[in-house]
Amino acid sequence: MKKSLLFLSFFIFSAGLMAQCSDLFISEYVEGYASNKALEIYNPTGSAIQLSDYSLARFSNGSTSAGSAKIIQLPTQMLASYETFVVALDKRDTTLWNSQLDKPIWNGYILIDTLFDIVSGLPQIDSLTGEVLMGPQYLDGNALFGDEYNEKYDLECKGDAFLCPVYNDNNVMYFNGNDAIALIKGTTLAGDASNLIDVIGVIGEDPDKWTEPQPGWVDVNGGWLTYDKTLVRHANVAGGRKELSDVVFNSGGTFLGEEWDVFRKNDFSHLGIHRSVCATGTQYDLYSCSLGPLVSNYEINQIGFRMYPNPNGIGTLTIEAEEQIQIVEVYNVFGQRMSVTQIDGAEKVEINTNELIKGMYLVNLFFDG
């Protein structure tokens, strides 16, 4: 069984990357049960940024415009370098549970168990995965809460700000799978869309891909991306997705989730922290409201190595490791694999970098073991 080791390599010059790690972007998207909606904003720069200089916008059901009720300014707060800010739908009032739009977000005390069909009495099954569906429990239309806290079901604790409590006043955070979500500079969208910073989905497209009640964008294999899923931005993404040819339907835009990892519905475990190619110092994988930053179980940097010269401008990168290297992969910051080199087991290898343009790259090493 091969072990892999991922680390960063500044090939040639770092100037190309610095142009990318220059503005906020959306690092996580949560489209969960009822009011379990959240977005995580990440600061990839070396300086604090004022959040109120930015807004979130929702383009509903293929719309190309977002009126005043579908744009909301972020709070007046400085977001520190390499930190995240989690915005959640403000449905914390459990007394409003009976309204279709006002079911509260989960807070860790809500009782979660198997969901049953009200007609047949049988467990509800996910039509795509075949899994038994889990969800909040009711009695006479009211949510049931217990005394035992379960952080797994606590979205409220991850929120830094709670927005849009009243749908008719502002409904940006009531997004479903077929709504494009944008981060913009300022409080209104420019006519030429020049202040777009990042977009999830495609503006102007209503992705009616399914016969289910809520459609959404899908990946190349037809798997849901924006409906009933949590999306986490790849660590090697260094900036927002904002080119009109990528994010506007009439300009040829598509959304296949190439920059995102897809997790199950109501997975809140990644909110509150983000691994990034832009950051310096120690990085963590998960954030617990009770335990703080956590590292996952998988091995990271467990094998000693040297990589030189770095930064690199001579066309050859030398890698020395404590175990025999089998494969060397090189990726750009957009997640595209630029090269793969098969090695017949060696503790010292040289990789040709002459074909790489200026920028920052990630190297993935595979070892036997």
Summary of the structure (lengths in Angstrom):
residues: 369
radius of gyration: 22.2
end to end distance: 5.5
largest distance: 71.6
contacts: 1159
relative contact order: 0.21
helix: 8%
strand: 37%
